[in-house]
Amino acid sequence: MKARDVMTTAVSSVSPDTPISAVPVVDETGIPIGMVSEGDLIGRDDAAREARLDWWLTLLAEGEPLNPDFVASLRAPERRACDVMTAPVVTVGEETELREVAQLLTAYRIKRVPVTREGRIAGIVSRADLVRAFAEAPAEATASATATHGLLADVVVGIEQRYRHR
């Protein structure tokens, strides 16, 4: 099974200057350059945001006063995609095997990966797409894949390793 067999093809994308949304970020030619995820957009109350801001600013300032314009820019209410996106973006081609897609999701600790065709986004594969594909796969295909420590086993092991001690 290939990425093209399970990818979602209705994918929204934005330019680096677009106000934030949870989407792939593309340059002016449509090439993916970053990814904005829910984790990048998690809202915090003002007290938590200030505590977090104060912690890292204090660390960076090393006792020196900070430029007020710099501090004001950090508190600007409208953020652009390029301000919070994860880059470089991890992508796969349409012919990428689902085993490799699952390994990338686990290795990079990401929830979805854009699928590209000729460098441009053709779709996106999420963890939910992988689970759905495994659930719908014929029993013999799943059995033969897992018999050799296959894709599903690798995904489960990756999830267990990531969340075991939390």
Disulfide bonds with the S-S distance in Angstrom:
none
